Amino acid sequence: MTKSSVLLAAALMLSGCWQADGSLYGKADPVTPFRAGNVTETGGKDGARHFALTLAKDGTYRLIGTDKGDGHGEGFALRFFDLRGIPEDMMVYEAVSLTHCDRPQGCDAVKQADPRYYGLVRKTKTGAEELRPDCKKDAAVTTPFGIKSKDDVCTFATRDSLETSLLMLAHSARKPDFVWRVQ
């Protein structure tokens, strides 16, 4: 599951995501439900993808692509948060893109206003399942709050509107988009 959050390493950048300009969780304390390790992600159109998952002292995970070619050294900084009202084994993720992580000096710096991407992960015995929200597919849970798709992206201005939409998504019949196996 650790991988999930994401989960998410390059596919998050595809169309349809739920995002905010900067973090809607600011200095909130994240939860750290996963151990560091190697992650294999399945689902989507690209087949299996591989990542290294690490955990920093501040509770931020890094999920960095290890496959040779496109995506190598690219990934996400991930934070996970509990949300009252969703299933106990599920949590919210916040992801921000990381680039050039395969250089000696490390990843490019993350800026406070960089887009953050949001979704849900469900912890499993072997890793995680990710529900990556999609503006068009999940319009029923965003439209009531005035969130509209612009260029296939739903941008949330408040944490309340995001969390209410995520709560509705968590209780929908939506199937996971990706599965992560952590070794």
FENTAWO-V356831 format. One record per residue. N is the residue number from 0. PHI is phi in degrees with one decimal (999 if undefined). OMEGA is omega in degrees with one decimal (999 if undefined). NEAR is the number of other C-alpha atoms within 8 Angstrom. Layout:
BEGIN
n: [N N]
phi: [PHI PHI]
omega: [OMEGA OMEGA]
near: [NEAR NEAR]
END
This chain:
BEGIN
n: [0 1 2 3 4 5 6 7 8 9 10 11 12 13 14 15 16 17 18 19 20 21 22 23 24 25 26 27 28 29 30 31 32 33 34 35 36 37 38 39 40 41 42 43 44 45 46 47 48 49 50 51 52 53 54 55 56 57 58 59 60 61 62 63 64 65 66 67 68 69 70 71 72 73 74 75 76 77 78 79 80 81 82 83 84 85 86 87 88 89 90 91 92 93 94 95 96 97 98 99 100 101 102 103 104 105 106 107 108 109 110 111 112 113 114 115 116 117 118 119 120 121 122 123 124 125 126 127 128 129 130 131 132 133 134 135 136 137 138 139 140 141 142 143 144 145 146 147 148 149 150 151 152 153 154 155 156 157 158 159 160 161 162 163 164 165 166 167 168 169 170 171 172 173 174 175 176 177 178 179 180 181 182]
phi: [999 -53.1 -64.3 -56.1 -10.6 152.4 81.2 -177.7 -34.7 -132.6 -69.8 -57.9 -75.4 -74.1 -63.1 93.0 -72.4 -101.0 -144.8 -142.2 -85.2 91.6 -79.6 -87.7 -107.8 40.3 -94.1 -58.7 -78.9 -78.8 -97.7 -126.7 -81.8 -118.6 -93.1 -69.2 167.0 -91.1 -121.0 -113.2 -104.8 -124.9 114.0 74.2 -94.8 -92.9 75.3 -71.0 -129.1 -122.9 -142.4 -106.1 -110.9 -124.3 -127.2 -91.4 -62.2 -83.8 89.0 -91.8 -95.6 -120.6 -118.4 -118.3 -62.5 -114.8 -68.6 -68.1 95.6 -56.4 93.0 -65.5 79.8 -111.2 174.1 -143.8 -91.0 -124.1 -130.3 -118.4 -137.5 -74.1 -138.0 -60.1 101.9 -95.1 -52.8 -58.5 -89.2 -115.5 -148.6 -83.9 -117.2 -124.0 -127.7 -131.7 -65.6 -120.0 -128.5 58.8 -75.4 -92.1 -89.5 -57.4 -81.0 90.8 -68.5 -61.2 -66.9 -90.2 -97.5 -58.7 -89.5 -57.8 -58.9 -112.8 -109.8 -127.0 -172.2 -127.3 -128.8 -116.7 -71.3 -122.9 -65.3 -110.5 162.7 -159.1 -120.2 -112.3 -103.9 -96.5 -56.6 -130.7 -54.3 -74.5 -63.8 -109.1 -59.4 -61.7 -100.5 -112.3 -55.7 -58.9 -105.4 77.3 -87.1 -121.4 -75.8 -127.8 55.3 65.2 -125.7 -99.9 -107.4 -97.6 -98.4 -131.3 -66.3 -59.6 -66.9 -62.4 -66.1 -65.0 -65.4 -65.5 -61.2 -64.8 -63.2 -61.6 -100.2 -84.7 -90.5 -60.9 -86.4 -62.4 -89.2 -139.4 -126.3 -116.0 -114.3 -105.7 -114.6]
omega: [-177.2 -177.5 -174.8 -165.5 160.2 146.6 -165.5 -171.2 175.0 -179.2 178.2 -176.1 178.2 -174.8 170.8 -171.7 171.9 -175.4 172.4 175.5 -171.7 -174.8 171.8 -179.8 175.2 -176.5 177.8 179.6 177.9 171.2 -177.2 -174.5 -173.3 173.6 175.3 178.3 175.9 -176.0 170.9 179.9 174.1 -175.8 -178.7 -174.1 -170.6 -176.5 -178.4 176.8 -174.0 -175.7 168.6 179.4 177.4 -179.2 177.4 -178.9 -178.7 178.7 178.1 174.7 169.2 178.9 -171.2 -179.2 179.7 177.3 176.1 178.9 -178.3 177.4 179.0 178.8 177.9 178.5 -173.6 163.0 -174.7 170.0 -179.6 -178.1 172.3 176.7 179.9 175.5 176.3 179.5 -174.8 -178.2 -177.1 175.7 176.9 169.0 171.8 -177.4 173.2 -176.2 173.4 -179.6 175.0 -177.2 -178.7 178.1 178.8 -178.8 176.2 -175.6 170.5 -178.6 174.7 179.0 -176.9 -177.5 178.6 178.8 173.2 -178.2 -174.1 176.7 -177.8 172.2 176.3 179.8 177.0 179.2 -175.9 -178.8 -175.9 170.2 -177.7 168.4 -179.6 -176.5 179.1 -176.2 -176.8 -177.3 -173.7 -178.3 -179.2 -179.6 177.5 -176.8 179.7 -178.6 177.5 179.2 -178.5 178.7 172.7 -175.8 179.0 178.5 172.5 179.9 -179.5 179.2 -177.9 177.2 -180.0 -179.1 176.7 -175.5 177.1 177.3 178.3 177.4 178.2 178.7 -179.3 -178.5 176.4 179.1 -176.8 178.8 177.9 177.3 -176.6 176.1 177.3 174.4 -177.4 176.2 999]
near: [17 16 18 15 17 14 13 11 12 9 6 11 6 7 9 12 16 14 12 12 10 9 11 8 6 5 4 5 6 10 9 7 5 6 8 9 9 10 14 12 14 10 10 7 4 6 7 8 10 11 14 13 14 10 10 7 5 4 11 11 11 12 16 14 14 10 10 6 5 5 11 11 11 15 16 14 12 14 13 12 10 9 9 4 5 10 6 5 7 11 13 13 15 13 13 12 10 13 9 10 12 9 7 4 4 8 10 8 5 8 5 6 7 9 10 13 13 13 14 14 16 11 10 9 5 8 14 16 15 16 12 12 11 12 15 8 7 10 10 7 10 12 9 7 6 6 10 10 11 6 5 10 13 13 11 11 8 7 9 6 10 9 9 8 10 12 11 9 10 10 7 6 4 7 5 9 10 14 14 17 12 12 5]
END
